[in-house]
Amino acid sequence: MLRQIYRADNLDVLRSLPDECVELIYIDPPFNTGKIQKRIQLKTRLDADGDRTGFQGRRYQTVRLGALGYADLFDDYLQFLEPRLREAYRVLQPNGSLYFHIDYREVHYCKILLDLIFGRDSFLNEIIWAYDFGGRTRKKWPPKHDNILWYAKDPKNYIFHLESIERIPYMSPGLVGPEKAARGKLPTDTWWHTIVPTNSKEKTGYPTQKPLGIIRRIVAASSNPGGLVLDFFAGSGTTGAVCLELGRGFILVDQNPEALITMEKRFSGIEGLEWYGWKPGTNESD
């Protein structure tokens, strides 16, 4: 089963792939916020003279381990995306899908671009991933959701495994009866799911890391066991982790060396990985 990881310009990798070779593309491109996306990694250790107070009055010292980050700024965001999305359309199988993860700042413009490339009839859903965590502005309604645009290459013939979607609890189980409550309900196009918690085992420390639960739902529904999934803005490698769990092949691409370092740690001990443009164990390009 193909398991490839590239450090490269994703446009170069896309142009090297054959036509109609992948079942599913999930991408989480930079959101063009105009900021440096950065996540500080900290740990605490027991210290009587520390700067933090914990349970039962114990004192702890905060230790900074480092920081991961990248620039999320493009002069012409759509011009950057367009050739990559056209290549994405080309490499999708006839029954394949693209899930495009973005936020409120750019989603309107990106949908118009995707409509031009895929066709308006190929747009199936705008999925709203809603969460309730982090800071809250007092100047407007706090933005607490991302947008995921789902396009099928052929809107009349696409992979969608309804039975593979993990069911969720009813909000009012007493109204539906014990049998339905026990079975749960299918998610709608609004997904309530926490971000990756600070103390979670899945947390890598990479900025903008997305939860396994969100990607798992997409991969389970819109690809076949043994199929090939492409993520050409791979970041921390969550798409690859889900594919390993669900028995899919994958191609991951990212140009940021911090992403490759994160993925190397995340996939440590996994056999059959092919690395291109990166020397595992050295933190250097090939």
C-alpha positions as CSV (number, residue, x, y, z in Angstrom):
1,M,0.0,0.0,0.0
2,L,1.4,3.4,-1.1
3,R,2.7,5.5,1.9
4,Q,4.6,8.5,0.5
5,I,5.7,11.7,2.2
6,Y,7.3,14.6,0.3
7,R,9.1,17.7,1.3
8,A,8.5,19.7,-1.9
9,D,6.5,22.4,-3.6
10,N,3.1,20.7,-3.7
11,L,2.5,22.0,-7.3
12,D,5.6,20.1,-8.5
13,V,4.4,16.9,-6.8
14,L,0.9,17.3,-8.2
15,R,2.2,17.8,-11.7
16,S,4.2,14.6,-11.4
17,L,1.2,12.4,-10.5
18,P,-0.7,10.5,-13.2
19,D,-4.3,11.3,-14.2
20,E,-7.1,9.9,-12.1
21,C,-4.9,8.2,-9.5
22,V,-6.4,9.1,-6.1
23,E,-9.9,8.5,-4.6
24,L,-9.9,11.3,-2.1
25,I,-8.2,14.6,-1.6
26,Y,-8.4,16.4,1.7
27,I,-6.5,19.7,2.0
28,D,-6.3,22.3,4.8
29,P,-4.4,25.1,3.1
30,P,-3.2,28.2,4.9
31,F,-6.2,30.4,5.7
32,N,-4.4,33.6,4.5
33,T,-4.9,35.3,7.9
34,G,-1.9,37.6,7.4
35,K,-0.3,36.3,10.6
36,I,2.5,34.1,11.6
37,Q,0.9,30.9,12.9
38,K,2.8,29.9,15.9
39,R,2.4,27.4,18.8
40,I,4.7,27.6,21.8
41,Q,5.6,24.2,23.4
42,L,5.8,24.2,27.2
43,K,6.1,21.7,30.0
44,T,6.1,22.0,33.7
45,R,8.2,20.4,36.4
46,L,7.8,20.3,40.2
47,D,9.7,23.2,41.7
48,A,9.2,24.8,45.1
49,D,10.2,28.2,43.7
50,G,8.2,27.8,40.4
51,D,6.0,30.3,38.6
52,R,2.8,28.2,38.7
53,T,0.6,26.9,41.5
54,G,-1.1,23.5,40.9
55,F,-3.2,21.0,42.8
56,Q,-3.0,21.2,46.6
57,G,-0.8,24.2,46.4
58,R,2.2,22.5,44.7
59,R,4.5,24.8,42.8
60,Y,5.7,24.2,39.3
61,Q,8.3,25.8,37.0
62,T,7.3,26.4,33.3
63,V,9.9,25.3,30.8
64,R,9.8,26.5,27.2
65,L,10.7,23.7,24.8
66,G,10.5,25.6,21.6
67,A,8.0,26.9,19.0
68,L,6.6,25.8,15.7
69,G,5.3,28.2,13.1
70,Y,4.8,29.3,9.6
71,A,3.8,32.5,7.7
72,D,0.2,32.4,6.7
73,L,0.3,35.3,4.2
74,F,-0.1,35.4,0.4
75,D,-0.3,38.5,-1.8
76,D,-2.7,36.7,-4.1
77,Y,-4.3,33.8,-2.4
78,L,-6.5,32.6,-5.3
79,Q,-3.7,32.9,-7.8
80,F,-1.6,30.6,-5.4
81,L,-4.5,28.1,-5.1
82,E,-5.8,27.9,-8.7
83,P,-3.1,25.8,-10.4
84,R,-3.0,23.5,-7.4
85,L,-6.8,22.9,-7.5
86,R,-6.7,22.4,-11.3
87,E,-4.1,19.7,-10.8
88,A,-6.2,18.2,-7.9
89,Y,-9.1,17.9,-10.3
90,R,-6.9,16.1,-12.8
91,V,-5.5,13.5,-10.4
92,L,-8.9,12.6,-8.9
93,Q,-10.5,9.4,-10.0
94,P,-13.9,9.8,-11.8
95,N,-15.7,8.9,-8.6
96,G,-13.4,10.8,-6.3
97,S,-14.0,13.8,-4.0
98,L,-12.2,16.9,-2.8
99,Y,-12.7,18.2,0.7
100,F,-11.4,21.7,1.0
101,H,-10.9,23.0,4.6
102,I,-10.9,26.8,5.0
103,D,-12.3,29.5,7.3
104,Y,-14.7,32.4,7.0
105,R,-12.2,34.9,5.7
106,E,-11.7,33.2,2.3
107,V,-14.4,30.6,1.9
108,H,-16.6,32.7,-0.4
109,Y,-13.9,33.4,-2.9
110,C,-12.6,29.8,-2.7
111,K,-16.0,28.4,-3.5
112,I,-16.3,30.5,-6.6
113,L,-12.9,29.3,-7.7
114,L,-13.8,25.7,-7.0
115,D,-17.2,26.1,-8.9
116,L,-15.2,27.2,-11.9
117,I,-12.8,24.2,-11.8
118,F,-15.2,21.4,-10.7
119,G,-18.5,22.9,-11.9
120,R,-21.3,24.2,-9.7
121,D,-23.2,20.9,-9.9
122,S,-20.2,19.1,-8.3
123,F,-20.6,21.1,-5.1
124,L,-22.3,18.7,-2.6
125,N,-21.9,20.2,0.9
126,E,-20.5,23.1,2.9
127,I,-19.7,21.3,6.2
128,I,-19.5,23.6,9.2
129,W,-17.0,22.3,11.9
130,A,-18.1,24.1,15.0
131,Y,-16.1,24.2,18.2
132,D,-16.1,26.1,21.5
133,F,-12.6,26.7,22.7
134,G,-10.0,29.4,23.0
135,G,-10.2,33.2,23.4
136,R,-13.3,35.3,22.8
137,T,-13.3,38.7,21.2
138,R,-15.6,41.4,22.8
139,K,-15.8,43.4,19.5
140,K,-17.9,40.9,17.5
141,W,-19.5,37.5,17.6
142,P,-16.5,35.2,18.4
143,P,-15.7,33.1,15.3
144,K,-15.8,29.4,16.4
145,H,-16.2,27.4,13.2
146,D,-14.3,26.3,10.1
147,N,-15.8,25.6,6.6
148,I,-15.2,22.4,4.7
149,L,-16.3,22.4,1.0
150,W,-17.1,19.0,-0.5
151,Y,-16.9,18.6,-4.3
152,A,-17.4,15.3,-6.2
153,K,-15.7,15.1,-9.6
154,D,-18.8,13.4,-10.9
155,P,-21.9,14.5,-8.9
156,K,-23.8,11.5,-10.1
157,N,-21.2,8.9,-9.2
158,Y,-19.0,9.3,-6.2
159,I,-17.9,7.3,-3.2
160,F,-20.0,7.8,-0.1
161,H,-20.2,5.0,2.5
162,L,-23.1,6.0,4.7
163,E,-22.8,2.8,6.8
164,S,-19.2,3.7,7.7
165,I,-20.0,7.0,9.2
166,E,-19.7,7.0,13.0
167,R,-23.1,7.9,14.5
168,I,-23.4,10.6,17.2
169,P,-25.7,10.9,20.2
170,Y,-29.1,12.5,19.9
171,M,-29.4,15.8,21.7
172,S,-32.7,14.8,23.1
173,P,-32.6,11.0,23.3
174,G,-35.8,10.8,25.4
175,L,-37.8,12.1,22.4
176,V,-36.7,9.3,20.0
177,G,-37.1,6.2,22.1
178,P,-34.5,3.8,23.5
179,E,-33.8,1.9,20.2
180,K,-32.9,5.0,18.2
181,A,-31.1,6.6,21.1
182,A,-28.9,3.5,21.5
183,R,-28.1,3.5,17.7
184,G,-27.4,7.2,17.5
185,K,-28.0,9.4,14.5
186,L,-26.0,10.3,11.4
187,P,-24.2,13.6,11.5
188,T,-25.6,16.5,9.5
189,D,-23.5,19.1,7.7
190,T,-22.8,20.8,11.0
191,W,-20.1,18.9,13.0
192,W,-19.7,19.7,16.7
193,H,-16.2,18.5,17.6
194,T,-13.6,19.9,19.9
195,I,-10.2,21.1,18.6
196,V,-7.2,19.1,19.6
197,P,-7.0,19.6,23.4
198,T,-3.8,20.8,25.0
199,N,-3.4,17.6,27.1
200,S,-4.6,15.2,24.3
201,K,-2.5,12.2,23.3
202,E,-2.9,13.1,19.7
203,K,-1.5,16.6,20.1
204,T,1.8,17.1,18.2
205,G,2.4,20.8,19.0
206,Y,2.1,21.7,15.3
207,P,0.1,24.9,14.7
208,T,-3.3,24.4,13.0
209,Q,-3.3,20.7,13.7
210,K,-6.8,19.2,13.0
211,P,-8.5,16.5,15.1
212,L,-8.3,12.9,14.1
213,G,-12.1,12.7,14.5
214,I,-12.8,15.3,11.7
215,I,-10.5,13.6,9.2
216,R,-11.6,10.1,10.2
217,R,-15.2,11.0,9.3
218,I,-14.1,12.2,5.8
219,V,-11.8,9.4,5.0
220,A,-14.3,6.7,6.2
221,A,-17.1,8.2,4.2
222,S,-15.4,9.1,0.9
223,S,-12.7,6.5,0.2
224,N,-12.6,2.8,0.0
225,P,-10.4,0.4,2.1
226,G,-7.1,0.1,0.3
227,G,-7.8,3.3,-1.7
228,L,-5.4,6.2,-2.1
229,V,-5.8,9.5,-0.3
230,L,-3.9,12.7,-1.1
231,D,-3.2,15.7,1.2
232,F,-0.8,18.2,-0.3
233,F,-0.9,20.6,2.7
234,A,-0.1,17.9,5.1
235,G,1.1,19.9,8.1
236,S,1.3,17.5,11.1
237,G,0.2,14.5,9.1
238,T,-3.2,13.9,10.5
239,T,-4.5,12.6,7.2
240,G,-1.7,10.0,7.1
241,A,-2.4,8.9,10.7
242,V,-6.1,8.4,9.8
243,C,-5.2,6.4,6.7
244,L,-2.9,4.1,8.7
245,E,-5.8,3.5,11.1
246,L,-8.4,2.9,8.4
247,G,-6.3,0.9,5.9
248,R,-5.9,3.5,3.2
249,G,-2.8,4.4,1.2
250,F,-1.7,8.1,1.3
251,I,0.5,10.7,-0.3
252,L,1.4,13.6,2.0
253,V,3.2,16.8,0.8
254,D,4.5,19.8,2.7
255,Q,7.3,22.2,2.2
256,N,7.7,23.4,5.8
257,P,10.6,21.5,7.5
258,E,8.8,21.8,10.8
259,A,5.9,19.8,9.3
260,L,8.3,17.1,8.2
261,I,9.9,16.9,11.7
262,T,6.5,16.6,13.2
263,M,5.4,13.8,10.8
264,E,8.7,12.0,11.3
265,K,8.0,11.9,15.1
266,R,4.4,11.0,14.6
267,F,5.1,8.1,12.2
268,S,8.1,6.8,14.1
269,G,8.2,3.0,13.9
270,I,5.8,2.8,10.9
271,E,7.2,0.5,8.2
272,G,6.8,1.0,4.5
273,L,7.0,4.8,4.5
274,E,8.7,6.4,1.5
275,W,10.3,9.8,2.1
276,Y,11.1,12.1,-0.8
277,G,13.1,15.3,-0.4
278,W,13.8,14.5,3.3
279,K,16.3,12.5,5.3
280,P,14.6,10.9,8.3
281,G,16.7,11.2,11.4
282,T,18.7,14.2,10.2
283,N,16.1,17.0,10.0
284,E,17.6,17.8,6.6
285,S,16.4,17.9,3.0
286,D,17.5,15.0,0.7
